[in-house]
Amino acid sequence: MPLSRRSLGLLAAAPLGPSLLGPSLALAQGSTANSDPRLGPRSIGRADAPVTVMEFFSLTCGHCAAFHNNTWARVKSELVDTGRIRFVWRDFPLDGIALAGACIARSLPEDRYGPFIGTLLQTQDRWAFQQGRQMEELARMAALAGMDRKGFDAVVADEGLRRGILEQRMEAERQFRISATPSFVFNGRMQSGNLPFDQFVQLVQQAPKS
């Protein structure tokens, strides 16, 4: 999904339930929230794989859901599981609901991160666009992943976690000039869009080797 100059402001200003977004995005620039272990890497595959692929995605992006539903299974089975790539998920929320989902995913045990975001992307139309009910639907999805309502409320109210995720988004924009989701970085080489499997494989083959 293409980004606009207004996207950061809209993300910071969107009213979502109990002050989900808290302070403006500008405040994130001075945060030290990256010391939070929940903000550590979320990845799958061999650490010594010759190619590392980073995906920058938003849980409410239809193109991100399409990549997950149409391409991800083959990427995992043919490239990750065979040791050809290490795949790293990078949260790049485009709105407050996506930010809440990212907070929940990162507050689960690390081995549940990938399955949870996969479930959210696979069922995106059931929770992300239910106007006025997104947070309730997201809480229901979190419960299925083992997080009770008290834990859910604490996570979505966690200003430091929200700020840390937004800091990482801003750093990705600076470092890789991300302008759309999903975007993929293959050993430092960026490509945006919902990539079909054949193109994804070609980009892996063309990636600079580490």
N, CA, C and O of each residue as an XYZ file, in Angstrom:
840
protein
N       0.854     -1.189      0.000
C       0.000      0.000      0.000
C       0.886      1.233      0.000
O       1.726      1.366      0.889
N       0.736      2.147     -0.962
C       1.587      3.331     -1.011
C       1.396      4.219      0.208
O       0.295      4.322      0.749
N       2.479      4.860      0.635
C       2.421      5.794      1.746
C       2.256      7.205      1.205
O       2.628      7.496      0.068
N       1.703      8.058      2.019
C       1.591      9.465      1.660
C       2.292     10.296      2.711
O       2.634      9.802      3.785
N       2.506     11.568      2.394
C       3.127     12.459      3.372
C       2.263     12.611      4.617
O       2.758     12.954      5.691
N       0.957     12.351      4.460
C       0.059     12.514      5.602
C       0.033     11.302      6.505
O      -0.546     11.356      7.590
N       0.656     10.190      6.075
C       0.453      8.945      6.809
C       0.962      9.012      8.242
O       0.306      8.495      9.146
N       2.124      9.641      8.474
C       2.648      9.711      9.828
C       1.738     10.538     10.719
O       1.472     10.170     11.864
N       1.257     11.674     10.181
C       0.374     12.506     10.979
C      -0.931     11.812     11.296
O      -1.437     11.912     12.413
N      -1.484     11.104     10.310
C      -2.728     10.382     10.546
C      -2.535      9.286     11.564
O      -3.408      9.054     12.401
N      -1.405      8.607     11.508
C      -1.127      7.551     12.471
C      -1.042      8.104     13.877
O      -1.563      7.512     14.823
N      -0.383      9.240     14.009
C      -0.223      9.824     15.335
C      -1.525     10.383     15.875
O      -1.740     10.392     17.088
N      -2.405     10.853     14.984
C      -3.599     11.563     15.433
C      -4.841     10.699     15.534
O      -5.832     11.128     16.125
N      -4.823      9.500     14.980
C      -6.035      8.687     14.916
C      -6.570      8.364     16.293
O      -5.827      7.843     17.124
N      -7.844      8.657     16.568
C      -8.424      8.328     17.861
C      -8.868      6.872     17.880
O      -9.732      6.473     17.099
N      -8.278      6.076     18.774
C      -8.617      4.657     18.838
C      -8.789      4.250     20.288
O      -7.809      4.057     21.008
N     -10.008      4.124     20.706
C     -10.279      3.601     22.034
C      -9.599      4.415     23.110
O      -9.596      5.645     23.061
N      -9.004      3.707     24.115
C      -8.434      4.376     25.276
C      -7.065      4.980     24.975
O      -6.043      4.485     25.450
N      -7.052      6.064     24.176
C      -5.814      6.780     23.861
C      -4.727      5.845     23.365
O      -3.593      5.879     23.841
N      -5.090      5.012     22.401
C      -4.175      3.987     21.917
C      -2.850      4.553     21.464
O      -1.797      3.995     21.771
N      -2.890      5.660     20.735
C      -1.665      6.170     20.155
C      -0.919      7.124     21.072
O       0.251      7.419     20.829
N      -1.563      7.605     22.105
C      -0.873      8.437     23.066
C      -0.270      9.677     22.438
O      -0.963     10.398     21.721
N       1.027      9.949     22.692
C       1.662     11.182     22.230
C       1.847     11.178     20.734
O       1.709     10.144     20.081
N       2.161     12.342     20.190
C       2.370     12.457     18.751
C       3.601     11.681     18.337
O       4.467     11.364     19.151
N       3.657     11.380     17.037
C       4.783     10.623     16.524
C       6.088     11.378     16.714
O       7.144     10.762     16.857
N       6.031     12.687     16.718
C       7.261     13.454     16.890
C       7.950     13.103     18.202
O       9.178     13.135     18.288
N       7.162     12.767     19.229
C       7.739     12.425     20.520
C       8.585     11.175     20.430
O       9.526     10.995     21.203
N       8.245     10.300     19.473
C       8.985      9.046     19.350
C      10.445      9.286     19.000
O      11.286      8.431     19.279
N      10.769     10.422     18.399
C      12.132     10.647     17.946
C      13.119     10.678     19.103
O      14.294     10.359     18.918
N      12.664     11.055     20.290
C      13.585     11.133     21.404
C      13.461      9.973     22.368
O      14.017     10.030     23.465
N      12.752      8.929     21.997
C      12.490      7.836     22.915
C      13.688      6.913     23.053
O      14.519      6.814     22.150
N      13.768      6.238     24.196
C      14.768      5.194     24.410
C      14.089      3.844     24.517
O      14.615      2.920     25.136
N      12.902      3.735     23.902
C      12.108      2.523     24.062
C      12.724      1.301     23.410
O      12.273      0.185     23.667
N      13.751      1.472     22.565
C      14.333      0.317     21.898
C      15.075     -0.608     22.843
O      15.542     -1.664     22.415
N      15.204     -0.248     24.129
C      15.766     -1.163     25.115
C      14.769     -2.245     25.508
O      15.143     -3.209     26.176
N      13.520     -2.108     25.112
C      12.478     -3.088     25.413
C      12.751     -4.370     24.626
O      12.812     -4.318     23.397
N      12.919     -5.530     25.296
C      13.207     -6.768     24.563
C      12.112     -7.167     23.591
O      12.368     -7.932     22.661
N      10.890     -6.664     23.785
C       9.814     -6.978     22.854
C      10.064     -6.377     21.473
O       9.446     -6.782     20.488
N      10.973     -5.412     21.411
C      11.271     -4.756     20.142
C      12.434     -5.409     19.404
O      12.904     -4.892     18.390
N      12.894     -6.547     19.917
C      13.980     -7.260     19.266
C      13.545     -7.908     17.966
O      12.354     -7.921     17.654
N      14.488     -8.447     17.199
C      14.172     -9.038     15.896
C      13.178    -10.188     16.013
O      13.193    -10.961     16.971
N      12.320    -10.273     15.013
C      11.393    -11.401     14.872
C      11.691    -12.028     13.514
O      11.449    -11.416     12.473
N      12.214    -13.242     13.530
C      12.687    -13.832     12.287
C      12.475    -15.332     12.292
O      12.129    -15.936     13.308
N      12.695    -15.909     11.129
C      12.596    -17.352     10.950
C      13.654    -17.761      9.945
O      13.913    -17.042      8.981
N      14.267    -18.919     10.169
C      15.289    -19.404      9.252
C      16.674    -19.382      9.860
O      16.882    -18.853     10.952
N      17.606    -19.956      9.150
C      18.979    -20.074      9.624
C      19.635    -18.712      9.763
O      19.529    -17.864      8.877
N      20.319    -18.512     10.890
C      21.013    -17.235     11.098
C      22.134    -17.042     10.096
O      22.495    -15.906      9.789
N      22.700    -18.143      9.573
C      23.818    -18.036      8.632
C      23.374    -18.228      7.187
O      24.197    -18.536      6.325
N      22.088    -18.053      6.910
C      21.603    -18.159      5.530
C      22.304    -17.115      4.661
O      22.596    -16.018      5.136
N      22.581    -17.441      3.386
C      23.322    -16.495      2.534
C      22.569    -15.213      2.225
O      23.188    -14.201      1.896
N      21.228    -15.235      2.325
C      20.428    -14.046      2.042
C      19.472    -13.801      3.200
O      18.765    -14.709      3.638
N      19.458    -12.579      3.687
C      18.471    -12.160      4.683
C      17.454    -11.267      3.988
O      17.812    -10.285      3.338
N      16.182    -11.620      4.135
C      15.098    -10.840      3.541
C      14.297    -10.210      4.669
O      13.804    -10.913      5.551
N      14.168     -8.906      4.644
C      13.327     -8.198      5.605
C      12.037     -7.780      4.912
O      12.057     -7.221      3.815
N      10.913     -8.060      5.571
C       9.621     -7.595      5.054
C       9.100     -6.481      5.950
O       8.977     -6.659      7.161
N       8.796     -5.341      5.359
C       8.162     -4.232      6.065
C       6.688     -4.272      5.711
O       6.323     -4.121      4.545
N       5.841     -4.474      6.705
C       4.430     -4.740      6.446
C       3.548     -4.043      7.471
O       3.981     -3.697      8.570
N       2.291     -3.848      7.070
C       1.267     -3.331      7.970
C       0.141     -4.351      8.036
O      -0.277     -4.892      7.012
N      -0.341     -4.608      9.226
C      -1.375     -5.631      9.411
C      -2.704     -5.249      8.789
O      -3.569     -6.109      8.623
N      -2.894     -3.979      8.437
C      -4.139     -3.555      7.791
C      -3.950     -3.278      6.306
O      -4.834     -2.706      5.669
N      -2.821     -3.670      5.750
C      -2.533     -3.465      4.328
C      -3.032     -4.665      3.527
O      -2.617     -5.797      3.775
N      -3.925     -4.415      2.567
C      -4.457     -5.493      1.751
C      -3.398     -6.176      0.900
O      -3.475     -7.384      0.675
N      -2.403     -5.420      0.421
C      -1.326     -6.006     -0.373
C      -0.458     -6.920      0.490
O       0.025     -7.949      0.019
N      -0.262     -6.542      1.750
C       0.497     -7.398      2.672
C      -0.250     -8.704      2.919
O       0.353     -9.777      2.949
N      -1.566     -8.606      3.096
C      -2.370     -9.814      3.281
C      -2.302    -10.695      2.048
O      -2.214    -11.917      2.165
N      -2.341    -10.087      0.857
C      -2.281    -10.865     -0.373
C      -0.947    -11.605     -0.491
O      -0.916    -12.764     -0.907
N       0.152    -10.943     -0.128
C       1.455    -11.628     -0.167
C       1.445    -12.817      0.781
O       1.882    -13.912      0.427
N       0.943    -12.592      1.988
C       0.917    -13.689      2.956
C       0.050    -14.846      2.461
O       0.436    -16.009      2.576
N      -1.105    -14.528      1.918
C      -2.049    -15.574      1.533
C      -1.648    -16.285      0.243
O      -1.970    -17.459      0.058
N      -0.949    -15.585     -0.649
C      -0.664    -16.166     -1.965
C       0.772    -16.635     -2.157
O       1.033    -17.501     -2.991
N       1.705    -16.071     -1.393
C       3.125    -16.332     -1.666
C       3.889    -16.885     -0.475
O       4.820    -17.671     -0.648
N       3.506    -16.485      0.731
C       4.318    -16.790      1.908
C       4.533    -18.285      2.115
O       5.639    -18.682      2.481
N       3.544    -19.120      1.901
C       3.694    -20.554      2.167
C       4.838    -21.147      1.345
O       5.611    -21.956      1.858
N       4.952    -20.754      0.087
C       6.039    -21.266     -0.752
C       7.379    -20.657     -0.356
O       8.406    -21.335     -0.392
N       7.372    -19.390      0.018
C       8.609    -18.774      0.500
C       9.140    -19.546      1.705
O      10.333    -19.839      1.791
N       8.252    -19.866      2.624
C       8.678    -20.578      3.831
C       9.173    -21.983      3.504
O      10.244    -22.388      3.956
N       8.398    -22.723      2.723
C       8.758    -24.121      2.485
C       9.956    -24.284      1.555
O      10.768    -25.188      1.748
N      10.075    -23.413      0.541
C      11.101    -23.602     -0.474
C      12.359    -22.766     -0.258
O      13.415    -23.079     -0.808
N      12.252    -21.704      0.541
C      13.402    -20.824      0.731
C      13.861    -20.749      2.184
O      15.059    -20.805      2.461
N      12.908    -20.622      3.115
C      13.277    -20.532      4.534
C      13.662    -21.908      5.067
O      14.752    -22.086      5.611
N      12.768    -22.877      4.911
C      12.997    -24.202      5.496
C      14.177    -24.926      4.870
O      14.749    -25.824      5.489
N      14.548    -24.553      3.660
C      15.694    -25.182      2.992
C      17.013    -24.467      3.271
O      18.063    -24.888      2.785
N      16.963    -23.394      4.046
C      18.181    -22.695      4.432
C      18.678    -21.663      3.450
O      19.777    -21.134      3.618
N      17.894    -21.360      2.421
C      18.356    -20.399      1.411
C      18.241    -18.963      1.893
O      19.050    -18.117      1.512
N      17.225    -18.670      2.747
C      17.076    -17.309      3.260
C      16.737    -17.329      4.745
O      16.193    -18.299      5.272
N      17.073    -16.238      5.387
C      16.531    -15.913      6.711
C      15.525    -14.804      6.483
O      15.823    -13.827      5.796
N      14.336    -14.941      7.051
C      13.255    -13.985      6.823
C      13.005    -13.222      8.114
O      12.801    -13.817      9.172
N      13.022    -11.886      8.012
C      12.853    -11.021      9.184
C      11.615    -10.163      8.985
O      11.488     -9.468      7.978
N      10.693    -10.214      9.959
C       9.493     -9.375      9.902
C       9.798     -8.022     10.529
O      10.378     -7.954     11.613
N       9.410     -6.948      9.852
C       9.591     -5.598     10.372
C       8.242     -4.884     10.377
O       7.662     -4.631      9.320
N       7.749     -4.564     11.563
C       6.454     -3.885     11.694
C       6.538     -2.486     11.102
O       7.447     -1.718     11.417
N       5.576     -2.164     10.241
C       5.524     -0.851      9.614
C       4.053     -0.420      9.580
O       3.461     -0.325      8.505
N       3.460     -0.158     10.758
C       2.018      0.106     10.828
C       1.620      1.377     10.091
O       2.286      2.408     10.189
N       0.526      1.281      9.354
C       0.020      2.424      8.590
C      -1.110      3.151      9.305
O      -1.501      4.244      8.893
N      -1.638      2.558     10.371
C      -2.712      3.204     11.118
C      -2.704      2.660     12.540
O      -1.923      1.771     12.880
N      -3.592      3.216     13.363
C      -3.601      2.847     14.767
C      -3.990      1.410     15.030
O      -3.491      0.804     15.978
N      -4.875      0.844     14.210
C      -5.267     -0.553     14.390
C      -4.084     -1.466     14.095
O      -3.840     -2.427     14.826
N      -3.347     -1.169     13.021
C      -2.155     -1.954     12.711
C      -1.113     -1.828     13.823
O      -0.431     -2.798     14.152
N      -0.995     -0.645     14.391
C      -0.064     -0.441     15.502
C      -0.479     -1.272     16.711
O       0.370     -1.877     17.366
N      -1.774     -1.308     17.012
C      -2.247     -2.127     18.125
C      -1.938     -3.596     17.879
O      -1.489     -4.298     18.785
N      -2.178     -4.068     16.647
C      -1.882     -5.455     16.331
C      -0.409     -5.776     16.482
O      -0.050     -6.847     16.970
N       0.457     -4.841     16.059
C       1.892     -5.044     16.203
C       2.290     -5.121     17.677
O       3.128     -5.937     18.061
N       1.683     -4.266     18.491
C       1.968     -4.303     19.935
C       1.583     -5.652     20.538
O       2.336     -6.220     21.329
N       0.416     -6.160     20.164
C      -0.024     -7.452     20.682
C       0.923     -8.554     20.228
O       1.351     -9.378     21.036
N       1.253     -8.575     18.932
C       2.124     -9.627     18.408
C       3.470     -9.640     19.130
O       3.993    -10.707     19.453
N       4.026     -8.464     19.382
C       5.338     -8.393     20.018
C       5.288     -8.662     21.517
O       6.330     -8.845     22.147
N       4.105     -8.689     22.087
C       3.969     -8.985     23.515
C       3.688    -10.457     23.773
O       3.669    -10.885     24.927
N       3.472    -11.232     22.731
C       3.332    -12.676     22.861
C       4.717    -13.306     22.956
O       5.707    -12.668     22.600
N       4.803    -14.560     23.433
C       6.093    -15.257     23.369
C       6.645    -15.196     21.946
O       5.886    -15.252     20.979
N       7.952    -15.082     21.822
C       8.567    -14.819     20.521
C       8.172    -15.849     19.468
O       7.992    -15.505     18.300
N       8.037    -17.114     19.877
C       7.715    -18.137     18.883
C       6.264    -18.065     18.402
O       5.884    -18.773     17.470
N       5.460    -17.217     19.029
C       4.078    -17.048     18.580
C       3.905    -15.831     17.669
O       2.831    -15.621     17.105
N       4.952    -15.041     17.529
C       4.841    -13.822     16.726
C       4.452    -14.139     15.284
O       3.448    -13.630     14.784
N       5.235    -14.969     14.623
C       4.969    -15.288     13.229
C       3.595    -15.893     13.007
O       2.858    -15.419     12.142
N       3.218    -16.939     13.767
C       1.875    -17.498     13.595
C       0.762    -16.488     13.852
O      -0.266    -16.523     13.176
N       0.951    -15.586     14.819
C      -0.108    -14.630     15.134
C      -0.280    -13.607     14.020
O      -1.405    -13.339     13.598
N       0.816    -13.033     13.540
C       0.643    -12.054     12.465
C       0.122    -12.750     11.208
O      -0.621    -12.151     10.431
N       0.509    -14.008     11.007
C      -0.024    -14.751      9.877
C      -1.522    -14.917      9.967
O      -2.236    -14.771      8.974
N      -1.999    -15.224     11.167
C      -3.443    -15.362     11.375
C      -4.153    -14.032     11.145
O      -5.215    -13.995     10.524
N      -3.572    -12.941     11.643
C      -4.195    -11.627     11.452
C      -4.266    -11.254      9.974
O      -5.273    -10.710      9.521
N      -3.216    -11.541      9.225
C      -3.233    -11.216      7.801
C      -4.208    -12.116      7.043
O      -4.879    -11.670      6.112
N      -4.280    -13.367      7.443
C      -5.175    -14.303      6.768
C      -6.637    -13.949      7.015
O      -7.487    -14.182      6.154
N      -6.933    -13.391      8.180
C      -8.313    -13.075      8.551
C      -8.553    -11.570      8.594
O      -9.449    -11.098      9.294
N      -7.762    -10.829      7.854
C      -7.783     -9.366      7.918
C      -9.183     -8.785      7.763
O      -9.546     -7.849      8.475
N      -9.977     -9.331      6.836
C     -11.305     -8.774      6.580
C     -12.268     -9.010      7.732
O     -13.324     -8.379      7.781
N     -11.937     -9.895      8.657
C     -12.833    -10.202      9.780
C     -12.639     -9.275     10.973
O     -13.529     -9.154     11.815
N     -11.478     -8.616     11.052
C     -11.213     -7.790     12.232
C     -10.759     -6.369     11.885
O     -11.112     -5.427     12.595
N      -9.992     -6.198     10.821
C      -9.339     -4.904     10.600
C     -10.278     -3.821     10.102
O     -10.013     -2.635     10.295
N     -11.367     -4.213      9.467
C     -12.246     -3.229      8.827
C     -13.657     -3.235      9.401
O     -14.592     -2.754      8.761
N     -13.808     -3.769     10.587
C     -15.118     -3.782     11.258
C     -15.279     -2.468     12.013
O     -14.984     -2.384     13.205
N     -15.747     -1.456     11.314
C     -15.792     -0.105     11.864
C     -16.432     -0.073     13.243
O     -17.557     -0.537     13.429
N     -15.702      0.479     14.207
C     -16.194      0.579     15.570
C     -15.979     -0.668     16.395
O     -16.201     -0.647     17.606
N     -15.552     -1.755     15.775
C     -15.369     -3.013     16.493
C     -13.958     -3.583     16.335
O     -13.683     -4.701     16.771
N     -13.076     -2.818     15.718
C     -11.745     -3.369     15.458
C     -11.037     -3.813     16.739
O     -10.443     -4.890     16.786
N     -11.105     -2.975     17.777
C     -10.392     -3.321     19.003
C     -10.996     -4.548     19.675
O     -10.266     -5.381     20.212
N     -12.320     -4.666     19.650
C     -12.950     -5.860     20.230
C     -12.562     -7.108     19.455
O     -12.283     -8.153     20.042
N     -12.547     -6.994     18.132
C     -12.169     -8.149     17.318
C     -10.699     -8.492     17.527
O     -10.335     -9.668     17.575
N      -9.852     -7.471     17.651
C      -8.440     -7.721     17.897
C      -8.237     -8.373     19.266
O      -7.395     -9.259     19.411
N      -9.003     -7.938     20.268
C      -8.923     -8.561     21.589
C      -9.327    -10.027     21.518
O      -8.750    -10.871     22.204
N     -10.317    -10.328     20.688
C     -10.745    -11.723     20.532
C      -9.643    -12.555     19.885
O      -9.408    -13.693     20.290
N      -8.969    -11.999     18.887
C      -7.869    -12.711     18.252
C      -6.713    -12.916     19.231
O      -6.076    -13.970     19.235
N      -6.445    -11.905     20.057
C      -5.389    -12.029     21.056
C      -5.716    -13.116     22.068
O      -4.830    -13.852     22.502
N      -6.989    -13.220     22.445
C      -7.404    -14.253     23.388
C      -7.144    -15.644     22.819
O      -6.724    -16.546     23.543
N      -7.392    -15.814     21.533
C      -7.134    -17.105     20.901
C      -5.648    -17.445     20.903
O      -5.273    -18.616     20.846
N      -4.798    -16.407     20.969
C      -3.349    -16.615     21.009
C      -2.830    -16.747     22.436
O      -1.630    -16.921     22.645
N      -3.737    -16.664     23.432
C      -3.346    -16.880     24.819
C      -3.223    -15.641     25.664
O      -2.728    -15.725     26.788
N      -3.652    -14.483     25.174
C      -3.567    -13.244     25.947
C      -4.951    -12.865     26.461
O      -5.873    -12.659     25.672
N      -5.097    -12.774     27.766
C      -6.401    -12.440     28.327
C      -6.688    -10.945     28.171
O      -5.821    -10.176     27.758
N      -7.923    -10.546     28.509
C      -8.319     -9.159     28.267
C      -7.526     -8.179     29.110
O      -7.224     -7.077     28.650
N      -7.184     -8.555     30.329
C      -6.381     -7.669     31.161
C      -5.019     -7.418     30.518
O      -4.536     -6.287     30.490
N      -4.408     -8.478     30.006
C      -3.127     -8.334     29.333
C      -3.248     -7.503     28.069
O      -2.388     -6.672     27.779
N      -4.322     -7.730     27.314
C      -4.564     -6.964     26.091
C      -4.668     -5.477     26.401
O      -4.021     -4.658     25.747
N      -5.481     -5.123     27.397
C      -5.658     -3.711     27.733
C      -4.343     -3.074     28.162
O      -4.075     -1.917     27.840
N      -3.516     -3.835     28.895
C      -2.233     -3.295     29.335
C      -1.307     -3.046     28.148
O      -0.599     -2.039     28.106
N      -1.313     -3.961     27.189
C      -0.433     -3.823     26.036
C      -0.828     -2.628     25.177
O       0.032     -1.836     24.792
N      -2.116     -2.487     24.872
C      -2.509     -1.380     23.992
C      -2.371     -0.030     24.688
O      -2.380      1.008     24.026
N      -2.243     -0.029     26.015
C      -2.015      1.217     26.748
C      -0.531      1.481     26.994
O      -0.178      2.476     27.628
N       0.341      0.600     26.497
C       1.777      0.692     26.761
C       2.415      1.718     25.829
O       2.739      1.414     24.681
N       2.589      2.925     26.334
C       3.115      4.030     25.528
C       4.519      3.748     25.026
O       4.849      4.084     23.889
N       5.357      3.130     25.867
C       6.726      2.861     25.464
C       6.813      1.890     24.300
O       7.630      2.069     23.397
N       5.977      0.867     24.317
C       5.987     -0.115     23.230
C       5.517      0.524     21.934
O       6.132      0.327     20.886
N       4.430      1.289     21.998
C       3.945      1.974     20.799
C       5.033      2.878     20.221
O       5.282      2.901     19.016
N       5.661      3.612     21.119
C       6.686      4.562     20.697
C       7.857      3.839     20.053
O       8.402      4.301     19.050
N       8.245      2.704     20.626
C       9.360      1.951     20.075
C       9.080      1.429     18.679
O       9.950      1.471     17.809
N       7.861      0.933     18.461
C       7.492      0.446     17.131
C       7.496      1.586     16.123
O       7.949      1.414     14.991
N       6.997      2.743     16.526
C       6.998      3.892     15.623
C       8.413      4.379     15.343
O       8.707      4.805     14.226
N       9.293      4.322     16.338
C      10.692      4.669     16.114
C      11.303      3.764     15.054
O      12.018      4.228     14.165
N      11.013      2.465     15.155
C      11.570      1.533     14.185
C      11.013      1.785     12.792
O      11.727      1.642     11.799
N       9.746      2.159     12.716
C       9.181      2.518     11.412
C       9.912      3.723     10.830
O      10.272      3.722      9.652
N      10.133      4.747     11.647
C      10.810      5.955     11.172
C      12.226      5.649     10.728
O      12.695      6.196      9.730
N      12.914      4.784     11.458
C      14.272      4.413     11.083
C      14.284      3.664      9.751
O      15.189      3.859      8.941
N      13.280      2.807      9.519
C      13.190      2.100      8.238
C      12.986      3.072      7.088
O      13.561      2.902      6.014
N      12.164      4.094      7.314
C      11.960      5.095      6.268
C      13.251      5.830      5.946
O      13.549      6.100      4.782
N      14.015      6.152      6.983
C      15.279      6.856      6.767
C      16.305      5.960      6.074
O      16.980      6.386      5.137
N      16.413      4.718      6.541
C      17.479      3.845      6.060
C      17.199      3.273      4.678
O      18.089      3.209      3.831
N      15.933      2.850      4.454
C      15.616      2.140      3.216
C      14.664      2.907      2.299
O      14.335      2.433      1.212
N      14.224      4.081      2.730
C      13.294      4.893      1.939
C      12.032      4.088      1.574
O      11.598      4.063      0.422
N      11.482      3.457      2.562
C      10.261      2.680      2.349
C       9.139      3.634      1.950
O       8.893      4.623      2.640
N       8.462      3.347      0.850
C       7.382      4.207      0.367
C       6.093      3.447      0.126
O       5.109      4.037     -0.321
N       6.072      2.141      0.414
C       4.867      1.339      0.218
C       4.991      0.067      1.043
O       6.092     -0.348      1.406
N       3.853     -0.541      1.332
C       3.865     -1.848      1.972
C       3.104     -2.830      1.088
O       2.112     -2.464      0.459
N       3.576     -4.094      1.040
C       4.822     -4.544      1.658
C       6.042     -4.083      0.864
O       5.978     -3.888     -0.350
N       7.146     -3.915      1.575
C       8.442     -3.701      0.947
C       9.395     -4.758      1.480
O       9.314     -5.153      2.643
N      10.294     -5.210      0.626
C      11.233     -6.267      0.985
C      12.653     -5.766      0.729
O      12.920     -5.089     -0.264
N      13.548     -6.110      1.637
C      14.953     -5.773      1.480
C      15.734     -7.078      1.436
O      15.748     -7.835      2.406
N      16.386     -7.337      0.303
C      17.153     -8.560      0.065
C      18.639     -8.236      0.226
O      19.265     -7.709     -0.695
N      19.197     -8.548      1.382
C      20.609     -8.214      1.659
C      20.915     -6.764      1.304
O      21.947     -6.467      0.702
N      20.018     -5.871      1.677
C      20.230     -4.441      1.476
C      19.595     -3.868      0.233
O      19.562     -2.648      0.078
N      19.083     -4.707     -0.671
C      18.473     -4.230     -1.915
C      16.961     -4.260     -1.769
O      16.387     -5.314     -1.493
N      16.306     -3.110     -1.951
C      14.873     -2.983     -1.655
C      14.011     -3.162     -2.891
O      14.361     -2.731     -3.990
N      12.859     -3.818     -2.675
C      11.839     -3.967     -3.714
C      10.473     -3.893     -3.042
O      10.231     -4.577     -2.048
N       9.581     -3.067     -3.580
C       8.242     -2.922     -3.006
C       7.216     -3.680     -3.822
O       7.420     -3.961     -5.003
N       6.103     -4.007     -3.171
C       4.968     -4.596     -3.862
C       4.663     -6.011     -3.413
O       5.476     -6.668     -2.764
N       3.476     -6.461     -3.774
C       3.033     -7.826     -3.495
C       3.704     -8.753     -4.499
O       3.182     -8.968     -5.593
N       4.857     -9.300     -4.134
C       5.677    -10.049     -5.077
C       5.142    -11.465     -5.277
O       4.900    -12.170     -4.298
N       4.954    -11.893     -6.519
C       4.660    -13.302     -6.763
C       5.893    -14.138     -6.478
O       7.004    -13.610     -6.438
N       5.711    -15.426     -6.279
C       6.814    -16.275     -5.845
C       7.978    -16.260     -6.836
O       9.133    -16.164     -6.421
N       7.701    -16.352     -8.114
C       8.782    -16.402     -9.103
C       9.647    -15.148     -9.051
O      10.869    -15.235     -9.165
N       9.027    -13.984     -8.879
C       9.802    -12.751     -8.777
C      10.581    -12.714     -7.471
O      11.716    -12.239     -7.434
N       9.978    -13.213     -6.407
C      10.650    -13.255     -5.111
C      11.919    -14.103     -5.221
O      12.981    -13.695     -4.751
N      11.811    -15.271     -5.837
C      12.973    -16.145     -6.009
C      14.050    -15.448     -6.829
O      15.233    -15.532     -6.499
N      13.651    -14.768     -7.885
C      14.614    -14.063     -8.727
C      15.362    -13.005     -7.933
O      16.569    -12.838     -8.106
N      14.658    -12.289     -7.065
C      15.302    -11.261     -6.255
C      16.248    -11.877     -5.228
O      17.281    -11.289     -4.908
N      15.906    -13.047     -4.711
C      16.829    -13.762     -3.820
C      18.100    -14.126     -4.578
O      19.203    -13.958     -4.058
N      17.952    -14.618     -5.787
C      19.112    -15.007     -6.589
C      19.979    -13.815     -6.948
O      21.197    -13.950     -7.061
N      19.378    -12.659     -7.127
C      20.114    -11.452     -7.524
C      20.673    -10.673     -6.341
O      21.434     -9.725     -6.534
N      20.311    -11.053     -5.125
C      20.720    -10.292     -3.948
C      22.230    -10.359     -3.761
O      22.832    -11.406     -4.002
N      22.850     -9.265     -3.338
C      24.277     -9.335     -2.998
C      24.494    -10.366     -1.890
O      23.747    -10.394     -0.913
N      25.490    -11.191     -2.038
C      25.734    -12.241     -1.049
C      26.535    -11.693      0.116
O      27.501    -10.953     -0.064
N      26.114    -12.071      1.315
C      26.795    -11.573      2.520
C      28.030    -12.404      2.812
O      28.735    -12.140      3.786
